[in-house]
Amino acid sequence: MEIVSYNQALSAYRETRVKTASQGTLIVMLYDEAIKNMNSASSFLDSDLKKEPSKIEKANAHILKSQEIITELMASLDMEAGGEIARNLLSLYSWFNQQLLEANMEKKGDKVLSVKNMMEDLRGAWAEAIGKATAPAQTAPAGINIAG
């Protein structure tokens, strides 16, 4: 009984976290989930699939989830306000999905890792941008004479 209530509490916490997150935080959360799924897919693909064919379906599920997240990131782009950056991200996200499709068909974990590594770089840039946007301005404390 305790596990059920813990899982319900955890689910409620996650739902609240998503509902109250800023747009930037949601984007970082999407990146985190895509990266997590690509790590799982890669580990399944790197195992001996002939000995454990059930891992093919697991890898497929994680790749598909990653592609769904990337598609969501594509849909969230504001092409008008984002200008060239949004167009470049759209191209990059399209390429990511193509690479993941090929990785899934060819059962190649290295292609998944390649996309994952680039997603980690982008995630870092988003997290940094959000941190700067939400960081309080650095000002000198009132009442201090810095002139000497």
DADA-V805573 format. One record per backbone hydrogen bond with DSSP energy under -1.0 kcal/mol. CO is the residue of the C=O (numbers start at 1). NH is the residue of the N-H. If there is no record, write none. Layout:
# DADA-V805573
co:CO nh:NH
co:CO nh:NH
This chain:
# DADA-V805573
co:1 nh:5
co:2 nh:6
co:3 nh:7
co:4 nh:8
co:5 nh:9
co:6 nh:10
co:7 nh:11
co:8 nh:12
co:9 nh:13
co:10 nh:14
co:11 nh:15
co:12 nh:16
co:13 nh:17
co:14 nh:18
co:15 nh:19
co:16 nh:20
co:22 nh:26
co:23 nh:27
co:24 nh:28
co:25 nh:29
co:26 nh:30
co:27 nh:31
co:28 nh:32
co:29 nh:33
co:30 nh:34
co:31 nh:35
co:32 nh:36
co:33 nh:37
co:34 nh:38
co:35 nh:39
co:36 nh:40
co:37 nh:41
co:38 nh:42
co:39 nh:43
co:40 nh:44
co:41 nh:45
co:42 nh:46
co:47 nh:49
co:48 nh:52
co:52 nh:55
co:53 nh:56
co:54 nh:58
co:55 nh:59
co:56 nh:60
co:57 nh:61
co:58 nh:62
co:59 nh:63
co:60 nh:64
co:61 nh:65
co:62 nh:66
co:63 nh:67
co:64 nh:68
co:65 nh:69
co:66 nh:70
co:67 nh:71
co:68 nh:72
co:69 nh:73
co:70 nh:74
co:71 nh:75
co:72 nh:76
co:74 nh:77
co:78 nh:82
co:82 nh:85
co:83 nh:87
co:84 nh:88
co:85 nh:89
co:86 nh:90
co:87 nh:91
co:88 nh:92
co:89 nh:93
co:90 nh:94
co:91 nh:95
co:92 nh:96
co:93 nh:97
co:94 nh:98
co:95 nh:99
co:96 nh:100
co:97 nh:101
co:98 nh:102
co:99 nh:103
co:100 nh:104
co:101 nh:105
co:102 nh:106
co:103 nh:107
co:103 nh:108
co:109 nh:113
co:110 nh:114
co:111 nh:115
co:112 nh:116
co:113 nh:117
co:114 nh:118
co:115 nh:119
co:116 nh:120
co:117 nh:121
co:118 nh:122
co:119 nh:123
co:120 nh:124
co:121 nh:125
co:122 nh:126
co:123 nh:127
co:124 nh:128
co:125 nh:129
co:126 nh:130
co:127 nh:131
co:128 nh:132
co:129 nh:133
co:130 nh:134
co:131 nh:135
co:141 nh:144
